[in-house]
Amino acid sequence: MSESVRSFPLRRFFWGSPIFRDLSGATAPMDWLESPAAHIFKFDVPGLSKDDIKVEVEDGNVLRIYRVGGGKEESAAKDTVWHVAERGGGRREFSREFELPENVKVDQIKAQVENGVLTIVVPKDTSPKASKVKTINISSKL
Protein backbone atom coordinates (compact mmCIF):
# COMPACT_ATOMS: atom_id res chain seq x y z
CA MET A 1 0.00 0.00 0.00
CA SER A 2 1.42 3.37 -0.91
CA GLU A 3 2.49 5.89 1.74
CA SER A 4 -0.19 8.36 0.63
CA VAL A 5 -2.92 5.84 1.43
CA ARG A 6 -1.41 4.98 4.84
CA SER A 7 -1.32 8.65 5.86
CA PHE A 8 -4.84 9.34 4.57
CA PRO A 9 -6.88 10.27 7.71
CA LEU A 10 -10.05 8.54 6.50
CA ARG A 11 -8.36 5.23 5.59
CA ARG A 12 -10.22 3.38 8.35
CA PHE A 13 -13.47 4.25 6.58
CA PHE A 14 -12.30 2.52 3.41
CA TRP A 15 -9.74 -0.09 4.56
CA GLY A 16 -10.33 -1.09 8.13
CA SER A 17 -12.46 -0.91 11.18
CA PRO A 18 -15.25 1.63 10.96
CA ILE A 19 -14.49 5.31 11.15
CA PHE A 20 -18.05 5.99 12.24
CA ARG A 21 -20.35 4.19 14.63
CA ASP A 22 -23.95 4.97 15.34
CA LEU A 23 -25.63 3.68 18.50
CA SER A 24 -29.28 4.32 17.77
CA GLY A 25 -29.76 5.70 14.28
CA ALA A 26 -29.04 9.29 15.33
CA THR A 27 -25.84 11.07 14.39
CA ALA A 28 -24.31 14.42 15.08
CA PRO A 29 -23.52 16.12 11.74
CA MET A 30 -19.85 17.06 11.55
CA ASP A 31 -17.59 19.58 9.79
CA TRP A 32 -13.81 18.98 9.71
CA LEU A 33 -11.66 22.02 8.96
CA GLU A 34 -7.89 22.19 8.81
CA SER A 35 -5.88 25.33 9.49
CA PRO A 36 -2.08 25.62 9.46
CA ALA A 37 -2.05 25.17 13.26
CA ALA A 38 -4.90 22.72 13.99
CA HIS A 39 -7.67 20.39 12.90
CA ILE A 40 -11.06 21.76 13.94
CA PHE A 41 -14.12 19.52 14.30
CA LYS A 42 -17.62 20.96 14.69
CA PHE A 43 -20.65 18.84 15.61
CA ASP A 44 -24.30 19.85 15.79
CA VAL A 45 -25.53 18.83 19.26
CA PRO A 46 -28.65 20.93 19.84
CA GLY A 47 -30.00 20.90 23.37
CA LEU A 48 -26.95 19.16 24.85
CA SER A 49 -24.66 20.61 27.50
CA LYS A 50 -21.05 19.78 28.26
CA ASP A 51 -22.28 17.29 30.87
CA ASP A 52 -24.22 15.36 28.19
CA ILE A 53 -21.19 14.78 25.91
CA LYS A 54 -17.95 12.82 26.30
CA VAL A 55 -14.87 13.38 24.13
CA GLU A 56 -12.11 10.76 24.38
CA VAL A 57 -9.01 9.61 22.55
CA GLU A 58 -8.72 5.81 22.34
CA ASP A 59 -5.76 3.74 21.18
CA GLY A 60 -3.61 6.88 21.01
CA ASN A 61 -5.22 8.37 17.89
CA VAL A 62 -8.94 7.54 17.67
CA LEU A 63 -11.17 10.49 18.58
CA ARG A 64 -14.50 9.35 20.06
CA ILE A 65 -17.45 11.63 20.76
CA TYR A 66 -20.61 10.27 22.35
CA ARG A 67 -23.67 11.17 24.39
CA VAL A 68 -23.80 10.14 28.04
CA GLY A 69 -26.91 9.82 30.17
CA GLY A 70 -30.43 9.22 29.05
CA GLY A 71 -31.72 12.74 28.70
CA LYS A 72 -35.16 13.90 29.79
CA GLU A 73 -38.24 12.25 28.41
CA GLU A 74 -41.04 14.55 27.37
CA SER A 75 -44.14 13.76 29.34
CA ALA A 76 -47.67 14.05 28.08
CA ALA A 77 -51.01 13.79 29.77
CA LYS A 78 -52.58 10.33 29.93
CA ASP A 79 -55.25 11.31 27.43
CA THR A 80 -52.69 12.70 24.91
CA VAL A 81 -52.02 10.78 21.69
CA TRP A 82 -48.64 11.12 19.94
CA HIS A 83 -49.01 11.24 16.16
CA VAL A 84 -45.37 11.91 15.24
CA ALA A 85 -42.27 11.73 17.46
CA GLU A 86 -39.23 12.57 15.29
CA ARG A 87 -37.37 14.88 17.68
CA GLY A 88 -36.57 12.12 20.15
CA GLY A 89 -37.79 14.02 23.19
CA GLY A 90 -34.25 14.54 24.48
CA ARG A 91 -33.40 10.83 24.29
CA ARG A 92 -31.22 11.08 21.20
CA GLU A 93 -28.06 9.01 21.48
CA PHE A 94 -25.05 9.23 19.20
CA SER A 95 -21.48 8.10 18.91
CA ARG A 96 -18.86 9.16 16.36
CA GLU A 97 -15.30 8.01 16.15
CA PHE A 98 -12.53 8.39 13.63
CA GLU A 99 -8.79 8.15 13.37
CA LEU A 100 -6.85 11.36 13.83
CA PRO A 101 -4.01 12.29 11.46
CA GLU A 102 -0.51 11.41 12.63
CA ASN A 103 0.72 15.00 13.01
CA VAL A 104 -1.42 16.03 16.01
CA LYS A 105 -0.83 16.73 19.70
CA VAL A 106 -3.45 14.52 21.39
CA ASP A 107 -2.41 15.76 24.84
CA GLN A 108 -3.46 19.34 23.90
CA ILE A 109 -6.97 18.69 22.50
CA LYS A 110 -9.57 21.22 23.65
CA ALA A 111 -13.37 21.02 23.39
CA GLN A 112 -16.25 23.38 24.09
CA VAL A 113 -19.99 23.35 23.47
CA GLU A 114 -21.83 26.59 22.79
CA ASN A 115 -25.20 27.33 21.15
CA GLY A 116 -25.73 23.68 20.17
CA VAL A 117 -22.31 23.29 18.50
CA LEU A 118 -19.51 21.16 19.94
CA THR A 119 -16.12 22.45 18.75
CA ILE A 120 -13.01 20.30 19.16
CA VAL A 121 -9.60 21.80 18.38
CA VAL A 122 -6.77 19.34 17.79
CA PRO A 123 -3.42 21.18 17.51
CA LYS A 124 -0.95 20.04 14.88
CA ASP A 125 2.54 18.89 15.79
CA THR A 126 4.79 20.98 13.57
CA SER A 127 8.08 19.52 14.81
CA PRO A 128 9.95 17.64 12.09
CA LYS A 129 9.53 13.88 12.19
CA ALA A 130 12.22 11.35 11.53
CA SER A 131 11.85 9.53 8.26
CA LYS A 132 9.99 6.23 8.49
CA VAL A 133 12.12 4.80 5.72
CA LYS A 134 15.09 2.80 6.92
CA THR A 135 17.81 1.96 4.44
CA ILE A 136 19.25 -1.55 4.77
CA ASN A 137 22.86 -2.09 3.83
CA ILE A 138 23.48 -4.97 1.46
CA SER A 139 26.48 -7.19 2.00
CA SER A 140 27.84 -10.05 -0.02
CA LYS A 141 27.47 -12.51 2.91
CA LEU A 142 24.82 -12.95 5.59
Salt bridges, closest charged atoms under 4 A:
GLU3 OE1 - ARG6 NH1 3.23
GLU34 OE2 - LYS124 NZ 2.55
GLU56 OE1 - ARG64 NH1 3.72
GLU58 OE2 - ARG64 NH1 3.64
GLU73 OE1 - ARG91 NH1 3.99
GLU74 OE2 - ARG87 NH2 2.68
GLU97 OE2 - ARG21 NH2 3.33
GLU97 OE1 - ARG64 NE 3.95
GLU99 OE2 - ARG11 NH2 2.54
GLU99 OE1 - ARG12 NE 3.99
GLU102 OE1 - LYS132 NZ 2.67
ASP125 OD2 - LYS129 NZ 2.93
